[in-house]
Amino acid sequence: MLRALAVDDERPSLEELLYLLHADPRIGSAEGAGDATEALRRINRALESGPGGPEAIDVVFLDIQMPGLDGLDLARLLTGFARPPLVVFVTAHEDFAVQAFDLKAVDYVLKPVRKERLAEAVRRAVELRGAAPRIPVSEPDPDHIPVELGGVTRFVAVDDITHVEAQGDYARLHTDKGSHLVRIPLSTLEERWRSRGFVRIHRRHLVALRHIGELRLDAGTVSVLVGSEELQVSRRHTRELRDLLMRRT
């Protein structure tokens, strides 16, 4: 049973988050704080109490944009503690995801918060705390990948993805209609999609062979044209890429 602290300067959002947390049977207790300073005082009491004490907190559900000390500032302070609580960011802004996971966040939940999405964040926190056995999940759909946008989960067809760009612990999926940020390392997608015609061309880029329009050589530099975007090919990946393209031809 997790002991949770929810932090949000907007009272309606805080009350909604606490309502959803109280409804989850894996949450033993949940209390709220109206700003990061109040939350820091509460977390200090929890750390003084110890992991088994009555004031202990296992996980903090933390808004990012707050007056004064914001959520990212608070998370940075917590990284300096010997035994900090886990952090789940709950925010209306997707722009801070990379910074959030650089701070070792458990999850990044977009507002408006959906019950099913928050339950997934709780599941991750439970697993990391070792508070319950892993809940089996169904096998992922190999033809689609789930992405979040504005609190809504959409399923992007793998065949529509032209290339993938590494962004820290995240990967940005590019399609002809836009891009999506997912919390999956580029190396994992490389392994998962190798059989679907994706090839690594650079430490930061994975490209779908079927979407390569041109292979360019200019003064010893190799690049590929994917849609309207030109991507550099690193020297170590050039030979493999040329062989694969020749085989396709």
N, C-alpha and C positions, 0 to 999 in steps of 0.2 A: 504494500500500500504506500503510494507516494505522498509525501507532504509537499504541497505546492504553494508558491507565492506568485500572484499575478500582479503585474505592474503596468498601469496605464493612467495617464493624466486626464483622459476623457471618461467621466463617470459612467455613461451608458455602455461604453465599450468594456469597461472594467466589470460592470455588473453582468453583462452578457457572457463574458469569458468565465467569470466565477460560476455562473449558472451551469455552463457546459462542463466545467471541471467537476463540480459537485455531482453531476449526473453520471460521471464515469466511475464505475465500481473499482477501478484501480487507483483512484485518488482517495487517500484516507482523510486528508484535510486540505483545505484551500482557503487562503486569506488574501486580501488585496492591499495594495499600496498605491497612493495617488501620484507619486513621483519617484524618481530614482534615488533621491536623497533619503526619503522615508524608507525605501526598500533597502538601501545600504545599511541603515541603522538596524533594520529587522534582520538582515543577513548576518550582521556582526553579532547580534544576540544569539542567532542560531549556531554560529561557529563557536562561540563561547560555551554554549550548551553541550556541544559535542554531537557526533552522528546519532547517538542513541538518546539524546536528551529531549526534554519536552518542547524545546524551542526549535528543534532541528528542521531544516528545509532541504528537500532532495532536489527540487527543480524549480527554476524561476521562469515564468512565462512573461516575456519582456517586450513592451512596445519600444520602438526606436526613437521616433521624433517626439521629444518631450521638452518643455522649457527647462533651462538650467542644464543640469547633468542629463544627457540623453542616454538611450539604451546602450549604444555602442560604448560610450564612456564607462558606464557601469560594468559592462561585460569585460572591458579591458582591466578595470580594477580587480575584478574577480579572478582573472588569470594569475594575479600575484599572490592569491591566497593558497595556503597549503592544501586545504580540502574544500574547494568551492562547490556550490551546488551546480547542477547541470543548467544549461540555459537553452530555452526555446524562444526564438524571436517571433512576435506576433505583430504584424505591421501592415499598413495599407500600401507600402512602397516596396516594389521589387528591386529597386536600384541598389540596395545595400546587401544583397545576398552574398556577394563575394567576401566583403569585409566580415559579415556575420560568421561565415564558415572558417575564415582565417582565425577567428576567435574561438574556434572549436565548438560552435553551437551544435546542439543536437538536431535541431530542425528549424525551418523558416516557414512560418504559416502566414498566408496573406489574408487580410480582412476583405470582405466580411467573413468571419470565421465559420466554417461549416463543421457540424458535429463529427462527420466522418474524417475530415482532414485533421481535426484536433485529436481525435482518437488515435490516428497514426503517429502523431507527435508523442502522445502519451506512451504508446507502445514502444517507441524508440527509447524513451527515457526509462521505462521499466526494464528493458533489456540491459541498458547500460548500468543501471543500479543493481541488476541481478535480483530484482524483487519478484520475478515470476518467470516461468518457462516461456520460451519463444512460442508465439502464436503462429501456427502454420498459415501460410498465405498461398493463394493459387498461383500457378505458373504464369509468368508474364506472357502476353501476346507477342510472338516474335515479329509480327508484321507492323506493330504500332508501338509507340512509346508515349506514356502519359506525361503531359506538361501542364503547369499551372499558370493561369493568367487571370488576375483580378479575382482570386478565390474560386475560380472555375477550373476543373480538370478537363483538358481536351486530349484527344488521342491523335498524334501525328503519325502518318504513314511513313515507315522507314524509307520506302521508295521515293518519297517526296523530298528527302533530305539530301541536299547537294554536298554539303561539307559540314564538319564539326570543328569548333575552335575551343581549345583549352582555356579555361579561366579559373585558375586556382583549383579548388576541389570541385568546381562546376565545369560543365561543358555547354557551349552555346551551339544549338542546332540551327543551321541555316536552311531555309527553303526559299522557293521563288516568291512566297507570300510574306516572308518575314523571318524572325528568329525567336528562339525560345531557350531559356536557361534551365538546365536540369542538374540535379545534384548527383552526377555520375562522373567519375574520372575518365579522361580521354582514353586511358589504357584499357579500361573495362569495355568501353564501346568498341575499341579496336579489336579486342578479342571476340566480342559478341557478334560483330558485323563483318568479320573478315570473309565469311562464306557468302555474304550478300554483296560482295564487290567493293567494300570499303578498304582503302589502303592509306597507310601513314605516309605523308610526304614531308613532314616537318615535325619537330617536337610539339608544335602547337596546333597542327592541322591534320585532320583525317578527311579524306575525300572519297566520294562515290565515283568509281571509274566511269559509270554510264553518264555522269553529268560533266565530264571533262570535254570541253569543246576544242581546245588547242593545247599543244605542248610547245613551249617557246624556249629557244636557246639564244641568249644575247650576251656576248663577251664572257662566255664561260658560266653564266648564271642561267639556271633552268627554272622555269615557272610554268604553271598551268592556268588556263582560262576556264573558270567555272561560272557559267552564266555571264555576268558582266564584271565579275571580280577576278583579278589576277593574284594567284597565290604562289609564293616562292617554294621551290622544292630544295630541301637540303641535300648536300653532296652525298651523304650516306644513304639517302633513299632514292637517288636518281636512277640508278641501274635497275632496281627492282620495279620502279614505276614504268620505265621504258619497256621492260620485258613484259609486264602485264598488259600494257597498251598494245604491244605487238601481237600478243596472243589473242587479244580481243579482235584485232584486225584480221 
